[in-house]
Amino acid sequence: MSKQASSIHISLLSYICKNEALYVLWGILLIVLTSQISIPLKPVPITLQTFGVMLVGLTFTRTAAIKAIAGYLALGLLGLPVFANFGSGYHYLLGPTGGYLVGFLVSVAIMSSIRPFLHNQNFFCIAVNCLIGTVVILTLGIVRLSHFIGFEKAIYSGLLPFIFPGIVKALLLALTVRYLKLNRT
């Protein structure tokens, strides 16, 4: 990327960062796009969605992060195909994956609340915050999923397949956020 293109890119990001409504729309779009990148397992697919959710939780203000996730959930509940594999409708929130969706909202609230206390925004602190967000999402997801398939099966199908991808996503997020912070003008 040329220096001029990089400057335009940073200027656009700076403008978006100053406007909360654009920030929220950007967050919703990011989550919608990452939701569609998935490995279709049953009953819960592995998606890049949590990468988008946690990126919002790590970089947005608490208010903007909550609004972005709430907006994403609202669009899906209203019937727009924004959930994983272009899903939509209230049955997603009430069904086996509902706990994970609620976990997105709770995790960004927690992650964005913890961030100010991590004075040293180094790779380790960011990765720990990501892991906390991952634990919140998986815990709420398993609680809801267990109502449908039982606790033991929920652990086998709603937790174990997500441990390694969750760790990889946390590490990639920490690298991404460090890169964004170091290259912000």
N, C-alpha and C positions, 0 to 999 in steps of 0.2 A: 504494500500500500504506500503510495507516495505521501510525502509530508503534507501537501495541500489536501489530499483526500482524507488523511488522518485528522487534520485540523477541522475539516468540515464535519467529519464523523463525531469528533469530540464536541464541537459546537452544538450539533443536533442533540447529542446526549445531554449536554449542559442545559439546553432549553427544556427538554423533557423533564429533567430533574427539578427544574424550578416550577413546574406546573403539575400539581398533584393529580389533576384529572387525567392528564396524559400519562403520568406515571402509572395510575391505576389501569388505564386502557392497555398500556404496554405490558403490565403484569398479567392481565387477563389473556391477551394474545399469546404471550409466552407460554402460559399454562395450557391453553388450548392446543398450541402447536406441539408441545412436548407430550401431551396426552395421547397423541396419535402415533407416537413411536413406541411400539409395544411388542412384547412376546406374548401371544394370546394363551396364557395358561388359564385353567378353570380351578376354582371359581373367581380368582383374582389375577388379572394379567400383570406382568412386570412391564412397567412403562418408564419413560423418561420424565413423566409427569412430576414425580417427587423432586427431580433436579430443578425443574422450573419453580415449583412451590418453594423449595428451600432457597433458591437464588433470590426470590422475592423476600423471603424472611430475613435473609442476610444483608440485603442492600436497600430495601425500602424503609421508610419510616413505619412505625408501628401502625399508625392509622391507615396509611396507603397500602400496607401489606394486607391488613384485615379487609379493607375495601376491595382489593384485587381478588382475594380468594372468595369473599362473599359474592362479588359480582360474577365470578366464574361459576360458582355453585348456583346462583340465581338463574343464569343463562341456561344451564343444564336442566334445572327444575322446570323452566318455562318451555322446554322442548327443543331448544337449539342443540344440535349434535356436537357438544363440546367435550363430553366425557371420553374416556378411553374407547378406542375403536368406533368413534363417532356416535357414542351412546348418548341418550338424553332421557329425561323424565324423572318423576318423583320416585319411581321404583328403584332407581340407583341409590338414592339416599336411604330408602327404607329397606333395601335388600342387603345381600351379603357384603357388598363393597362400601356400604354407607359409613361404616366406622372409619375407613381410610379417608373418605371425603371430609367427614367432620374433623378428622385428625389433621387435615391440611390447615384448616382454620385455627385450630388450637396450637398447632406447631408454629405457625408464623407469628402468632401472638406471643408465644413463649420465646421463640428465637429473637424476635425484634426487641423484646423486653430485656433479654440477657445481654444482648450486644453492647449496650453502654457500659456494662460492668466488666466487660473484657477489654480493659484499657489497652492492652497490647494486642492489636488486631493482626497477630502473626498467623502463620499457617496452622499451627497447633490449636490456637484458640478458635479459629474459624472452623476447623475440622471437628472439634469438640462440640461446638454449637450445632453443626450439621448432624452429628450423631445424636444429640439430644432431640433435635427435630425428627429424626428418623425413628427413634424409640417412641416418641409420642404418637406418630402416625401408625406405626406397627401395633402399638398397644391398643389404641382405640379400634384399629381395624380388626384385631384378633378378638376383642371383646364382642364386637358386633357379629363377626363371622361365626363365632362359636355358638350363637343363638340358632344358626341355621344348620351347622354340620357337627357341632360338638367341639369341646375344647381341644381334645387331642388332635382331631383332624384339622382344626383351625391352626394349630401350631405347625403341623406338617405341610399344609397347603397355603397358609397365610403368613407364616413367619420364616421358616427355614429357607424357602427359595429366595427370600428377599435379603438375607443377611449379607452375602457377598456383594450383590449389586448395591446394597445400601452403603457398604464401606467404600466401594469404588466411587459411588456418587459423592460421598462426603469428601473424599480426597480430591476428586475433580473440581468440586465446588470450592474447596479451600484454595486450590490453584487458580481457579477462575476469578474468585473475589480478590485474591492478592494481586493478580495481574490487573484487574480493573482499578483497584485502589492505587497501585503504583503508576498507572498510566493516566490517571485523572489529572486534568490541568485546572 
